[in-house]
Amino acid sequence: MISYRPDVPSGIAMSFNSAVVEIAFDYYMCACSMRHHKANIAAVLCTLSIEIAFKSFLVQPVEHIGQANELYDGFNGHKLDVLYGELPEKISPFLINLKDMALLKQYSQFFIKGRYAYEACSDSGVNHTSHYELMKLAGSIILNIVYLYQMNGCDDKFIKDFDIDSFYEKNVQYVLR
């Protein structure tokens, strides 16, 4: 099995919004389950997953704090490049490398413009290569967030039980094959 152990940035003061990360993971897994001819739907779900993953650093718990049904409030908007720009300075380069920034910018508004494929103004032009690149990007962002949470002592069950190496091998590296 492949081992995934990136260098974690030090000196990060962070809150653990693990319920938000788990929702991002759920949308990602839905995207992974799409049939190949549904690439547009999978791409929309991937961009939504990335959006929610970024927002996990931008929202604050407001109700049921510390409970499984914790609710959050905070940053609105769907543009991925804008959300990325709002991330803490030490965290953003850990989540996305420079090579992936072009893809993030290319699909920054895809959740907004691509989700209604039946509309004339829809941006439904995702090809299979981009679909897989978005899946890899969403998977790697979630992987890095979960790993960061684990290395910083998050005690949430979803985070603690998440098998980093298996996810990396099956979902992030697998897409490259």
C-alpha positions as CSV (number, residue, x, y, z in Angstrom):
1,M,0.0,0.0,0.0
2,I,1.2,3.5,-0.8
3,S,1.9,5.7,2.2
4,Y,0.8,9.4,2.1
5,R,2.7,11.6,4.5
6,P,3.0,15.2,3.2
7,D,4.8,17.9,5.3
8,V,2.2,19.6,7.4
9,P,2.6,23.4,7.8
10,S,3.4,24.3,11.4
11,G,2.0,27.0,13.6
12,I,-1.5,26.8,12.4
13,A,-4.3,27.9,14.7
14,M,-7.3,26.1,13.5
15,S,-10.8,25.1,14.5
16,F,-12.0,21.7,13.4
17,N,-15.1,22.0,11.3
18,S,-15.2,18.3,10.6
19,A,-18.9,18.1,9.8
20,V,-18.3,20.4,6.9
21,V,-15.4,18.3,5.7
22,E,-17.6,15.2,5.9
23,I,-20.2,16.8,3.7
24,A,-17.6,17.8,1.1
25,F,-16.5,14.1,1.2
26,D,-20.0,12.9,0.7
27,Y,-20.5,15.1,-2.5
28,Y,-17.1,13.9,-3.7
29,M,-18.1,10.3,-3.3
30,C,-21.4,11.0,-5.2
31,A,-19.3,12.4,-8.0
32,C,-17.1,9.3,-8.0
33,S,-20.2,7.1,-8.4
34,M,-21.3,8.8,-11.6
35,R,-21.3,6.9,-14.8
36,H,-18.7,8.1,-17.4
37,H,-21.3,9.6,-19.7
38,K,-22.5,11.8,-16.8
39,A,-19.2,13.7,-16.6
40,N,-20.9,17.1,-16.4
41,I,-22.9,16.1,-13.3
42,A,-19.8,14.6,-11.7
43,A,-17.9,17.8,-12.4
44,V,-20.6,19.9,-10.8
45,L,-20.5,17.7,-7.7
46,C,-16.7,17.9,-7.6
47,T,-16.7,21.7,-7.7
48,L,-19.4,21.7,-5.0
49,S,-17.2,19.4,-2.9
50,I,-14.2,21.7,-3.4
51,E,-16.4,24.7,-2.4
52,I,-17.5,23.1,0.8
53,A,-14.0,21.9,1.6
54,F,-12.7,25.4,1.3
55,K,-15.6,26.7,3.4
56,S,-14.6,24.3,6.2
57,F,-11.9,26.9,7.0
58,L,-14.1,29.9,6.6
59,V,-17.2,29.1,8.6
60,Q,-17.9,29.3,12.3
61,P,-20.1,26.9,14.4
62,V,-23.2,28.7,15.6
63,E,-25.6,26.0,16.9
64,H,-25.2,22.7,18.6
65,I,-21.5,23.4,19.1
66,G,-19.5,20.3,19.7
67,Q,-22.3,18.0,18.8
68,A,-22.8,15.7,15.8
69,N,-25.5,18.1,14.5
70,E,-23.3,21.2,14.7
71,L,-24.5,24.0,12.4
72,Y,-22.3,26.7,10.8
73,D,-22.5,30.2,9.5
74,G,-20.0,32.2,7.5
75,F,-18.7,32.7,4.0
76,N,-21.1,32.8,1.1
77,G,-20.3,32.5,-2.6
78,H,-19.4,29.8,-5.0
79,K,-16.4,31.0,-6.9
80,L,-13.6,28.6,-6.1
81,D,-10.7,31.0,-6.8
82,V,-12.3,33.6,-4.5
83,L,-12.8,31.1,-1.7
84,Y,-9.2,29.9,-2.2
85,G,-8.0,33.4,-1.8
86,E,-9.8,33.7,1.6
87,L,-8.1,30.6,3.0
88,P,-5.5,31.1,5.8
89,E,-2.1,31.8,4.2
90,K,-0.4,28.7,5.6
91,I,-3.2,26.4,4.6
92,S,-3.9,27.3,1.0
93,P,-0.6,26.1,-0.5
94,F,-0.9,22.8,1.5
95,L,-4.3,22.2,-0.2
96,I,-3.5,23.0,-3.8
97,N,-0.2,23.0,-5.7
98,L,0.6,25.6,-8.3
99,K,0.0,23.0,-11.1
100,D,-3.6,22.6,-9.9
101,M,-4.3,26.3,-9.7
102,A,-5.0,26.6,-13.5
103,L,-7.7,23.9,-13.2
104,L,-9.2,25.6,-10.1
105,K,-9.4,28.9,-12.0
106,Q,-10.7,27.2,-15.2
107,Y,-13.6,25.6,-13.2
108,S,-14.0,28.4,-10.6
109,Q,-17.6,29.1,-11.5
110,F,-18.6,25.7,-12.8
111,F,-21.0,25.0,-9.9
112,I,-22.8,28.2,-10.9
113,K,-22.6,27.9,-14.7
114,G,-22.5,24.2,-15.2
115,R,-25.2,22.8,-12.9
116,Y,-28.2,23.6,-15.2
117,A,-26.9,21.8,-18.4
118,Y,-30.3,22.3,-20.1
119,E,-30.0,26.1,-20.1
120,A,-28.7,27.8,-23.2
121,C,-26.2,29.8,-21.1
122,S,-24.9,26.8,-19.3
123,D,-21.2,25.9,-19.3
124,S,-21.6,22.2,-19.8
125,G,-18.4,21.7,-21.7
126,V,-16.5,19.4,-19.4
127,N,-14.6,16.6,-21.1
128,H,-13.7,13.3,-19.6
129,T,-10.1,14.4,-19.0
130,S,-11.2,17.5,-17.1
131,H,-13.7,15.4,-15.3
132,Y,-11.0,13.1,-14.0
133,E,-8.7,16.0,-13.2
134,L,-11.5,17.6,-11.1
135,M,-12.1,14.3,-9.3
136,K,-8.4,14.1,-8.5
137,L,-8.3,17.7,-7.3
138,A,-11.4,17.4,-5.1
139,G,-10.1,14.1,-3.7
140,S,-6.6,15.5,-3.0
141,I,-8.1,18.6,-1.3
142,I,-10.3,16.5,1.0
143,L,-7.3,14.1,1.7
144,N,-5.1,17.0,2.7
145,I,-7.7,18.6,5.0
146,V,-8.4,15.3,6.7
147,Y,-4.7,14.6,7.1
148,L,-4.2,18.2,8.5
149,Y,-7.0,17.6,11.0
150,Q,-5.5,14.2,12.0
151,M,-2.0,15.6,12.5
152,N,-3.5,18.5,14.6
153,G,-5.4,16.1,16.9
154,C,-9.0,16.3,15.8
155,D,-11.0,13.7,17.7
156,D,-14.0,13.6,15.4
157,K,-15.0,10.0,14.5
158,F,-15.1,10.7,10.7
159,I,-11.6,12.2,10.8
160,K,-10.1,9.6,13.1
161,D,-11.5,6.7,11.2
162,F,-10.5,8.1,7.8
163,D,-7.9,5.8,6.2
164,I,-5.5,8.3,4.6
165,D,-3.4,5.7,2.8
166,S,-6.3,3.8,1.3
167,F,-8.1,6.9,0.2
168,Y,-4.9,8.2,-1.4
169,E,-4.3,5.0,-3.3
170,K,-7.9,4.3,-4.4
171,N,-9.1,7.9,-5.1
172,V,-6.3,10.2,-5.7
173,Q,-3.6,8.0,-7.2
174,Y,-6.1,5.8,-8.9
175,V,-7.3,8.6,-11.1
176,L,-3.8,9.0,-12.5
177,R,-3.6,5.4,-13.8
